[in-house]
Amino acid sequence: MGKNRTYTPKTAADGVEAALKLIDGRWKLSILFQLFGGKTLRFSELERAIDGISQKMLIQQLRQLEQDGIVHRTVYPEVPPKVEYELTDWGQQLCPALDAILTWAEQRPEGSEPNSTRKTTETS
């Protein structure tokens, strides 16, 4: 199953960065969470479930997830075309990792602020 590797701080950081790039994108996490739990959804169902996403962006994000082996697309030969999306087994394995990140984020110490809103005085 998993490969036994010994990581250095650099190779570990590089590996995690590469993994995060696979799910980086304004809508990818929303798509993933819609599909977790073995759900199979049609394009129109995904579009309705994700507020604010355009068809163009949904298509683009789904194509990237499919190319990266996270989402599987099934096209049925009927008129009108029926297209369904589901997570690959590998994509489904993201669920516990993302749950762990969510749990970690919820444990943020009180009074700490996200980087984007933190005021720095070190530049003075």
C-alpha positions in Angstrom: 0.0 0.0 0.0 2.0 3.0 1.2 5.7 3.4 0.4 8.1 3.3 3.3 10.1 6.5 2.9 12.4 8.5 5.0 11.7 12.2 4.6 13.9 15.1 5.3 12.3 18.4 6.3 12.7 19.6 2.7 11.3 16.5 1.0 8.4 16.4 3.4 7.6 20.0 2.8 7.9 19.5 -1.0 5.6 16.5 -0.8 2.9 18.2 1.2 3.1 21.3 -1.0 2.6 19.1 -4.1 -0.3 17.4 -2.5 -2.0 20.7 -1.5 -1.6 21.9 -5.1 -3.8 19.0 -6.2 -6.7 20.4 -4.1 -5.9 24.1 -4.5 -8.6 26.0 -6.3 -11.5 28.2 -5.3 -14.0 25.4 -5.7 -12.2 22.1 -5.4 -12.8 21.5 -1.7 -16.5 22.3 -2.2 -16.6 19.7 -4.9 -14.8 17.1 -2.9 -17.1 17.6 0.1 -20.1 17.1 -2.1 -18.7 13.8 -3.4 -17.4 12.4 -0.1 -19.1 9.3 1.3 -19.3 7.5 -2.1 -21.8 9.9 -3.6 -22.3 10.0 -7.4 -23.6 13.3 -8.7 -24.6 14.6 -12.1 -23.1 17.9 -13.2 -26.4 19.8 -12.7 -26.6 18.4 -9.1 -23.1 19.6 -8.3 -23.9 23.0 -9.9 -27.0 23.4 -7.7 -25.2 22.2 -4.5 -22.3 24.7 -4.8 -23.6 28.3 -4.4 -21.9 30.8 -6.6 -20.0 28.5 -8.9 -20.3 29.1 -12.7 -20.7 26.3 -15.2 -17.3 27.2 -16.7 -15.5 27.1 -13.4 -17.2 23.8 -12.3 -16.2 22.2 -15.6 -12.6 23.5 -15.2 -12.2 22.3 -11.6 -13.8 18.9 -12.4 -11.4 18.4 -15.3 -8.4 19.2 -13.2 -9.6 16.8 -10.4 -10.2 14.2 -13.1 -6.8 14.7 -14.7 -5.2 14.4 -11.2 -6.9 11.1 -10.6 -9.2 12.4 -7.8 -12.5 12.4 -9.6 -13.9 9.8 -12.0 -16.2 11.0 -14.8 -18.7 8.6 -16.4 -20.5 9.6 -19.6 -23.6 7.6 -20.6 -24.4 7.3 -24.3 -27.9 8.7 -24.3 -29.6 11.8 -25.5 -29.4 14.2 -23.7 -25.9 13.1 -22.5 -25.8 12.0 -18.9 -22.5 12.6 -17.1 -21.9 11.6 -13.5 -19.0 12.4 -11.1 -17.7 10.4 -8.2 -14.4 10.2 -6.3 -11.9 7.6 -7.1 -10.8 5.4 -4.3 -7.7 7.6 -4.0 -9.8 10.7 -3.9 -12.1 9.2 -1.2 -8.9 8.7 0.9 -8.7 12.5 1.2 -11.7 12.6 3.5 -9.9 11.6 6.8 -7.0 14.0 5.9 -9.3 16.9 5.4 -11.3 16.0 8.5 -8.0 16.0 10.5 -7.2 19.5 9.1 -10.6 20.8 10.1 -10.2 19.4 13.6 -6.8 20.9 13.8 -8.1 24.3 12.7 -10.9 24.2 15.2 -8.4 23.8 18.0 -6.7 27.2 17.2 -5.8 28.9 20.4 -8.1 31.7 21.5 -6.9 35.1 20.6 -4.7 34.0 17.7 -5.6 35.5 14.3 -5.2 34.2 10.8 -2.1 35.5 9.0 -4.2 37.5 6.5 -5.6 39.8 9.2 -2.6 39.9 11.5 -1.0 43.3 11.9 2.8 43.3 11.9 5.0 45.9 13.5 8.3 44.2 12.6 8.7 46.2 9.4 9.2 49.5 11.4 
